[in-house]
Amino acid sequence: MEERFVKAVEDGLKLSKRIYAGKERPSSAVAAPPRPVAAMDRSSTSSAGLKLHHHQSHLPTAPMMYAVIGDPAIVDNPDIPSYQPHVYGRCDAPALIPLQLNEIAMDVDCFMGSALVEVRGKWRVHCVMGSRSCNCRLVVPMGEQGSILGVEVEVGRKSYVTQLIKAEEKESIAKNEGGAFLKPQIFSLTVPQVDGGSIISIKVSWSQQLLYADGQFTISIPFSFPEYVAPFGKRFPKREKIQLNINTGLGKEVLCETTSHPLKERKRHVDKLCFSYEVDVDTWSIIDFLFSYKVYSSDIFGGVLLKSPSVLDTDQREMFYLYLFPGCNHNRNIFRKEVVFIVDISGSMLGKPLENAKNALSAALIELAPADSFCIIAFNEETFSFSSYLELATKEVVENAIQWMDKNFVAGGGTNITRPLNEAMNMLSNAHDSIPHIFLITDGAVEDERNICRTVKSLITSRASISPRISTFGIGSYCNHYFLRMLAAIGGGHYDAAYDVDSIETRMQRLCSRALSTVLANINVDVFDHVDEFEVYPFNFPDLSNRSPLVVSGRYRGHIPDSCKARGTLSDLTDFITELKVRRTEAIPLNKVLAMQHIDLLTSQAWFSESELLEEKVTKLSLQYGVPSEYTFMVLLRIDKEKNATEQAANKIDLQKYGDPKNGKITLIQALRIGFGDVAATIENLPAGYGEAKPPEAAAEVLIKVVSCCNRIADCCCCMCCIQICNQMNDKCVTTLTQLCTALSCFACIECCAAVCCSSD
């Protein structure tokens, strides 16, 4: 999908050369595009990490709009016709011409470790004749763990808005598809039939996570525009706006570290800050938006935030947000570790997935201290162990382990997770004076996943505080990410995933670093001793790492006192106690900040328990907060501004009316759900990846027709349906199908000759 998109943009840029720009050329810069600026507090923090894009791949690095061109003859300047020769024929695959951007504004609200982002922009369909129209495609790249929340579109007299619906309501609407994820964190949406020369106003919102390291939070948002989206000449003013609001809720002073754009401070109050940036430009921003700030403390600290639900909330229990931060004490010791790495080497891991996983694992081994011990288990249907016991992580042993991986990490075979997991649990059964860890890295799904969770849950319950922490890492879209998330929750570990091959190494290193840097273990908080009822996410308290804060949240009924105590064990096995102040907050929207985490964990529990009640609960949360889930679908509705204003304000849409295929007022947005794994794809060892095309079912139907009747295959091959199917096939499939058709044609000729001979006799 990614390659097809890039090819379509390349074709679109070639087509755009037909557009006559007039005598005016792009004017000289009113303001130069922002460059990385120095740290805001005069500290020595550098601007390293700022992303400067050169747009060679044509994948979007900022919100973009594209004209979808099937007929190249409609490409022209809507204001000044070029009178170029007529173009005959159609594009084999629709080309994508980047539309010119006239205005862009972004609001970023940071709360704790989460951010809510809203981008507003105006694009002009500058490449289509005024008398013609085309579909336009919105493509939005998001930041860390981005989740789309909603899109609003206005173009001419038409208005569109996204809305979530229940899974069962999907059957009552037309089977149109107008959006998907192009690749992880890149959302796309199609706006139908926009007239040439029109202005498209877009408002898109999403949530994403902040990165944390050494007491510093960093927000990074794709905001780098290619030069070819700048409008022609001086007739269109170009204004760039950014509004940044920070509310940490921690009650501690915020120190600003690095910014990518020249923000001006508007307000400051201890843990609350407000910045803005607004300037007229000729060239849009060519760097991603990045801002980092630090909350300093020399020791472990924490607190509890409380918030009452709104009257519209379906759950009227009180909300709580409990946090612990490791502080900035670099001299604090971390626990000694006993680690078993379990790595999938099945056939689907062939190539870059296994190579990148091996690189990340090598880096994790190098970071181990000589007093730590480890083992590596590679698995497909069988298991291959680096050693029959845990070995100390000395320099020599680590080098031997890396050489062993080079030799034994050979992709092939199927997937069996149970056997290596049991072997790892047994290997760590005698752990003492250390924290045992298990890392499971896989790209596949297996049939006994629920039994695996039950078995692990039973073993961990019996071993109590010395039970191994289980962290999981999923690769691609065929593994069951909810199984991996559930297994990590049961094991008190961490979960992460890489949906595309290029992010495996970075994300896996980050997971290992976070899980293996424990500074406080076996944490217990007495806040729940005073309430009548509570629901907590995650249900097992993870350990506190010096690479990330610990956050536990949920709902409760009862009374929580003004302070409570958190207890745990330090690396020297001494007890640690700290007081947590309890404060109420109205400024932080805890319900929106926590919605994604709660939905993911509840979905994992619903899958594990096969509970319809939990599925209904996830559906209600998803619909209430506009966060997509496995049990809801997103649709794009065309709204009549006058007739449906009341209906839209009440958030009630008559789906039966909108779902009529004849009126075209509703479009289904697919691929917002990751699903619960694909055992069949795992058995077939299909390559790991996000949104990779599986063997088309339609192509299989064609093969059945080939075998059953030569005359029917001839008819089918001539139809437009079959041509569209062939366009989706890879080269090898097309070659095989051609050879099969040729062979069957020969058999048909022989049969015909025999029939002629028989008739002549």
Secondary structure as UniProt FT lines:
FT   HELIX           2..15
FT   HELIX           16..18
FT   TURN            40..41
FT   TURN            48..49
FT   STRAND          64..69
FT   HELIX           72..74
FT   STRAND          95..98
FT   STRAND          100..111
FT   TURN            112..113
FT   STRAND          114..124
FT   TURN            126..127
FT   TURN            130..131
FT   STRAND          133..141
FT   TURN            144..145
FT   STRAND          147..155
FT   TURN            156..157
FT   STRAND          158..166
FT   HELIX           167..172
FT   STRAND          179..183
FT   TURN            184..185
FT   STRAND          186..195
FT   TURN            196..197
FT   STRAND          199..209
FT   STRAND          211..213
FT   TURN            214..215
FT   STRAND          216..221
FT   HELIX           227..229
FT   STRAND          239..247
FT   STRAND          254..259
FT   STRAND          264..269
FT   TURN            270..271
FT   STRAND          272..280
FT   STRAND          286..287
FT   STRAND          289..295
FT   STRAND          301..307
FT   TURN            311..312
FT   STRAND          318..325
FT   TURN            330..331
FT   STRAND          337..344
FT   HELIX           347..349
FT   TURN            350..351
FT   HELIX           352..367
FT   TURN            370..371
FT   STRAND          373..379
FT   STRAND          383..385
FT   STRAND          391..392
FT   HELIX           395..408
FT   HELIX           418..427
FT   TURN            428..430
FT   STRAND          435..442
FT   TURN            447..448
FT   HELIX           449..463
FT   HELIX           464..466
FT   STRAND          469..475
FT   HELIX           481..490
FT   STRAND          492..498
FT   HELIX           501..503
FT   HELIX           504..515
FT   STRAND          518..525
FT   HELIX           526..530
FT   STRAND          531..537
FT   STRAND          544..545
FT   TURN            546..547
FT   STRAND          550..558
FT   STRAND          563..569
FT   TURN            571..572
FT   STRAND          575..584
FT   HELIX           590..609
FT   HELIX           612..625
FT   TURN            630..631
FT   STRAND          632..639
FT   TURN            641..644
FT   HELIX           645..649
FT   TURN            650..651
FT   HELIX           655..658
FT   TURN            661..663
FT   STRAND          666..669
FT   HELIX           679..683
FT   TURN            684..685
FT   HELIX           697..708
FT   HELIX           710..718
FT   HELIX           720..728
FT   HELIX           731..760
//
